[in-house]
Every structure is written in C-alpha cells, then in structure tokens.
C-alpha cells in the first residue's frame, strides 16, 4: 500500500503542480492524499493505476463496471493481464511508457465500446482512464450542434454588417475614409475569428478515429499548393520557399484539414520572416512517421511563446512580427487539434542558427 500511495501521490501532484504554475498564489499545502483517492473513487470515468511492473494498484468502481471485473479492487498487486487479459490494452500502456507521452486507443471488451487514455507518470507508473465511447460521442455531437447553431446566428448579422460596410465604402469621402476602412477591416477580422472558432470547436469535438474524408495526401505536393496561394504575400516582401523532400511522401488523412494545418504554419512563418528571407521546409520519413519541419528566419520564440503558443488566443510580442497582417490567435491551436485528430503532434523550438522551428509529426503510409 505504501508504494501505491507514493506512486499515486506523484501522479496527482505532478498534475496539480502544473496547474499551480498557471495559477500563482494558490497553495497545495492542505491537499491530502485521501482527497485525491476520494476524487478518483467518485469519478464518473473508470480509473486504473499501475506500477512499473504493470501490477494493479488501484481501480475504482466505475472501471470495475466498465471492465466487468467485480471485486478487482481486492486484487491489488496482481498483474493486469490476470485481472483483465487484453494484449491490446497492455500494448497501449507499454507504448505510453516507452514514448513518455499520453496515448489514446479504442477498445471493445465484450459488448463495450471504450475510449482508453493512458497517462504515463514517473518511475514507470501509469494511470489509465476509461470512458464509454457511445456516451462520449453523444456529448460531442450535442456540443458540436450547439456551436453550429451559435455560429449560424452570428453569421447573419456579420454578413449584414459587411454589406453595410461595402455600401459605405461606395460613398466614402475624405472625412470618413479612414473610419470606413477600419470598419471593414474589423468586420473581416471578426468574420475570420468566428470561422476559426467554429473550426477549432469541430476539431476539439472530433475523436481521433473520427477524421472524415480520409484519403492519400502527398505532403510535398500539399506544401507547394499552399505556397502557391501565399505567393502574392511572399513576393510582396521578397520571401521565398526552400523545400527539401523525397517525393512522394504520403500520409492518410483529411486533405482539407491537413491543407489548413500547413497553411497556418506557413502563414505564421511568413508573418515572422524578415523581408528578403527564406522559409525552409523539410519533409522526411523515419520509423513510420512523417516529419514536416518549417523554419523561418525571424527573431525566434520567447520562453512565453514556447509555453503558451498553442493555447487559444495567445499572441506573441507584436514587436517580433515582421508583417502588418494580424491573426485571430487561433491558428496554432487549430494546427495542434488537427495533429491530434490525425494521431500526430506539433511542437515548436528555436533553431541554433536563429529563427523558429515548427515540427508537425504524422503517421506515414506503409
């Protein structure tokens, strides 16, 4: 029991300390391990805690019901494969431990349809969360319908206001030209913002296996197509694209969303690139993964950028932007969600020779 308490406390406090860093001033001194155990016991999701040897150290009642293993809470220290024999589940747990990052898999024990989230901890400890996929999908569908309804209601007055702005622009004079131009610019920005919020909400409510319109997507060709649309902006500032790739490099996914992800990344690189600079794109395949790397020649990323840049509405220091074009603050958050729904990831860093580097990792086709 002592090992259980130590491992579980490490998992819980790791999460809580991360939350504390984002909310200075809050104290954890009164948080008790009993409280943590109580939260897990009453959680509406199923929870299992395993040690480094895959021995069951904790399972709540919800997990017992989902797995149909009544009394499993009395079988602590037993290997998970004896309590719940499933090669698929064990493989997901070992993948999370080996890769040192959360893993998600779909699992169907008996007549159940479960979404499994495996969260690796320190010292080989692992937490496993189980959710009924049917009820989860129903909640996501309801939320997406709500967002779509709200967006529809916003679109109508926005369209009307844009038409008013166009009418005013047709009768503009020297006294109000600046005001009318600003009105049109802000209405267009608001229109883009509503569109980005709709897309981000749809992505956040899409399960990884729910990516629709799966097709073969050639990444070098996709980069060229995206750059063709951005070329007028790039040529205005004498910025060129340098692409290094072994064609063809193909992934399977939603072509329109992957187009949006590459567009957001290249557009971001353009905004931070100096006039006359180069945006460098490299695509390579390694160990079954396709890595798309985009590097600009801008001022690089600050510590705050690296910590928060994939959050909604985060904007870096405006003095670092080399372009007069603004964004909605949702572009990189959208890229992150597109990566997640395709079973990949996005990460950012600074290049040793200067500039920011964005790495989009996607599964390559066999």
Buried (B, 14 or more C-beta within 10 A) or exposed (E): EEBBBEBBBBBBBEBBEEEBEEEEEEEEEEEEBEEBBEEBEEBEBBBBBBBBEBBBBBBBBBBBBBBEBEEBBEBBEBBBEEBBEBEEBBEBBBBBBEEEEEBBBBBEBEEBBBBBBBBBBEEEBBBBBBBBBEEBBEEBEEBBEEBEEBBEEBBEEBEEBBEEBEEBBEEEEEEEEEEBBEBBEEBEEBBBBBBBBBBBBBBBBBBBEEBEEEEEBBBBBBBBEBBEEBEEBBEEBEBBBEBEBEEEBBBBBBBEBBBBBBBBBBBBBBBBBBEEBBBBBBBBBEEEBBBBBBBBBBBBBBEEBBEBBBEBEBEBEEEBBBBEEEBBBBBBBBBBBBBBBBBBBBEBEBBEEEBBBBBBBBBBBE
